[in-house]
Amino acid sequence: MEKINPMNYLFAAYVAIWIILALYLYSIHSREQSLREEVRRLRDLLEKKSRQ
């Protein structure tokens, strides 16, 4: 029976944590971008209404 090196599990956990963190940060970034776009559209709408 072959013994499994515990460092393999540590490395796998480390990689998994970094992947999860990267996905979470990407999610936050994309939500921020969509919010910025919505704020820009609302400002444009307010400017158009204030000119009328």
N, C-alpha and C positions, 0 to 999 in steps of 0.2 A: 504494500500500500504506500502510495506516494504522499509525502507530507507537503501541504501547501504553505508557502511562505506567507506569514501574516502581513508582510510589507505589501504584498499584492493587493490585499483588501484595503490597506491604508491608501495606496496609490489610487485605486478605483474610487474610493470615497472622495478623495481630494479632487479627482477629475470630475466626478459627478457634481460636487458642490460648485466648482467653477463653471460648469456648463449651466447649472440651474441659475447661478448668479448672473451669468451673461444673458440668459433668456429673460430674466426679471428686469435687468437694466434696459434691454432692448424694448421690452414692453412699456416701461416707464417713458422711454424716449419717444416711442411712437405715439403714446397718449398725449405727451406734452406737445408734440408737433401738431396733432389734430386740434388740441385746445388753442394753440397759437393761431392756427388757421381760422378757427371759429371766432376768436376775438377780433381778428383782422376783418372778417366778414361783418361782424356786428358793428365795428367802428365805421366801416364804409357805409353801412345801412344808416347809422346815426348821422353821419355827415350828409348823406342824401336827404334825409328827413329834415335836418336843420336848415338846409338851403331852400327848402320849399316854403 
